[in-house]
């Protein structure tokens, strides 16, 4: 992968955009960051960066630990919980996710396409002893996850081409896609109406997913069944493909009814 760009490098953005980019940088870091760590990648003058960090900390969006390192603030949890609880799409999908989990006994995910990532909006934990470590609100790559590939499969050709050109293909496992192999699989996913994750993001994890979208493609996401590869063999995933597709269709039907234009 290439060097990581600073949050505002290469794009024109206002004060709010710079603050959000900085917040995004700190919250997506693997651990707390010191001021010098942030300065090295933020693309901001030292004085400006210090003022921005102070503002974010004063608003509770960032916190500073005893060692002077910055980490996500508790106010983010409050904002996230309110957003999650009031998300109408999630509420429409909720009973269908529960029904799919009851049928399969495995973990069910609901995700939405945001930029070049999939954000998980909901998760219904499986009943089996081995469970997934995925979390609501986490972002996952679109090119090596079931929901991500399912979402990509319904993009118009030009939009798909533009999306693929933005991706940096990190190799997570020996099965992780390259740009060429991913493009080659798109037609297969469209023909099947579902996507398989064959240990492409995590070793030992299999998944089958189907896309969900609005009529104008302003909203794109997907639903999946995920579990350990030893239990979810490819034969089992193919068995679950139909109910996963049906779940996606039921959610889209609910979206058209429940989220259609208000009169």
N, C-alpha and C positions, 0 to 999 in steps of 0.2 A: 504494500500500500504506500501511497505517497505521503509526504509530510502533511500533517494536519494544519489546515488554515486557521487563522484567528477568527473569532466569531464574526467580525465585521469586515474581514479582508475580502476584497473583490466585489463588494456590493455597497450601494449607497443606502444608508438607513439613518433614521432620526434618533433622537435621544432614547425614546422608548424602545426602539429596535435594538439599540446598543445594550441597553439594560437587560432586555430579554435574552440577547445572545450571550451576555455574560452569565446570566442565571442558568442558561442552558449548558454552558461550559462547565460550571461548578457542579450542577446536579448530575451531569452525566459522567463525571470523573469517577475513576475506580475507588477513590478515597478522598479524604479532606485535602485541600490544596493550600499551600502557602502563597503569600502575596507574590513572591518571586516566581512561583510556578505559573500563576495566572498571567503575570506580566509577560512571561516568555512566549505565550501563545495568544494573548488577547488582542494584540495589534492596536493597543491604546497607549497614549503617553502615561507616565507614572502617576502624575497628579490627577489626571482625569480618571484613571482606573481606580485610584484610592477613593475619590469622591463617589464613584458609582458603587463601589463595594460598601461604603458607609451607608449610602441611601438604601441599598437592598437589605442590609443588616438592620437598619432602623425600622424598616417595614416588616421585619420578621421573615423575609423570604430567604435570607441567609443567616447563618449563625457563625460565631467565631469561638473556637474551643480554647482551652487553657494554653495551648501551644501556639495560638495565633493563626490557626488554620481555618479555612472557610469550608463550610458544609451546608447542605440544604436546611432551611429553616422549618420549624413546625407549622408555620402558617401555610406552607405548601400542602401539608396534609389536610388542613381544614378546607382549602380551596378544592383539592382533588376529591375529597369525600362529598362535598356539595355538588360538584360537577357530575360525579358518578351517580349520585342518588337521583339527580334530576334529568339524567340523560334519557330522552324519550325513546331513542332507538334501542338502548339497552333494555328498557322496560317492555317494549314490544317483543324483543327477542327472548326475554327471560323464560317464559313458560316453554318455549320450543327448545331452548337449551337444556332445560331440566328433563324434558321428555326424551331427548336424544341421549343424555347421560344415563337415564334409567334404562333405556333400551340396550346400550352398549356396555354399561358398567365402567366406562373409561372416562378420562378427563376431557371435557368439552371446552373449547375456547371460542370467543367472539372477538374479532379484531377489525380494525378500520385502517385504511391506507392514509398515511400522513407523510407527505414528501416521499422519501425513498425508504420508509420504514412502515412496519405494521405495529400499531398500538393496540394492546389487548384491553378491551373494555369490560370483559366479563370472563369468568372462569367457573365452571362447575366441576368440583373435584371428583375424581373417580373413586370407586368403592374398593379398589384393589389395594393390596399392601404396599406396592411400589407406586409412588405418586410423583407428579411433575413439580418442579421447582419454579415454574413460571409464575409471574405475579401480574395482577391487574395494574395497568399503567405502564408496564414495561414495553420497550420498543425492541422489535426484532427485525432482522434483514428481510427484505422482500424476496430475494433471489434464492434463498435456501430454506424457506419455511413453507408449509402447506398453504396457510392462509395467504401469505405473500404471493406465491406463484398463482394461486387461484385468482387473486385480485388482478395481477398482471395480465392474466389470460383474457380479460374482457376489455382491456384498453384498445382503442382504435390504433391501427398500425403506426401512425406518426407519433402519437402520444407514447406508445410503448417504446418506439425507437429512441425518443428523446429521454425517456426514463432510464433505459438501459445505458445510455451514454453518460448519465450522471453517476452511475454506480461504481464503487470501488469493490471489486470482488475479493473479499478476504476468504481465505481457505480455512474453514473451521474443522473439516474432516476430510478424509480422502474422497468422499462423495460430493463435496460442495461443488456447485455449478461454476463454470466459467461463463463469460458472456456468450460464447458460441454454443455451449451445450444447453444453456437456459433458453436461448432463442429457438433452438431445435425442438425443445420440449413443449413450447407454447401451443403448437397445433394439436399435439396429443391431448393436452389438458382441455383445449376447447372442444375436441371431439368427445372426450369422456364426460365433460362437465364437472370435473373434479381434479384435484392435484394431489400427488403423493409426495411426502417427505420421506426419503429413504436414507435416514441417518445423514442428512445433508447439513444440518445445523449442529446436532449433538449426536455423538456416537451412542448407539443403543436406543435411539428414539425414532419411532415411526409415526406417521400422521397421514390422515386423509382429510381434505378440505374442499369446500365448495364456495364459489363466489356469491357475494350479495352486492346489489347495486341499485341505485335509483335510476329512473328512466332517462334522466339527462346526464348520468354519470358524474354528477356533482358529489355523489357519495358512493364510495367503493369500499368493500370489506369482505369478510368471509367468516365461515364457521368451520370448526374442525373437531375431529376426534383424535386424541393423541395418547400414546402409551409406549411402554418398553417394547423393543423390537422382538424379543423372545415371545411376547404374548400377542402383540399385534403383527403377525406375519403378513406378508403381502397378500396371501389368500384371504386372511381375515379383513385386511383393509379393503380389498375389493368387495367383500360382503357388506361392509359398512358404507361403501360409496353411495349406494342408492338412498339409504335413510339420511345420510349427510346432505345429499342434493335436495331431498324432500324437505329437510329442515330449513335449508337456505330458501327454498321456494315459499315455505310457510311464513318465514320471517319477512320476505319481500312483500308477500300478500298483506301481512299485518302492517307493514310500513305504508303501503298505498292506502289502506283503510284508515289507520290511526294517525299517520303523519301527513296526510294529503292536505290540500288547501282548506283553510278554515273559512266557513261561510258566515 
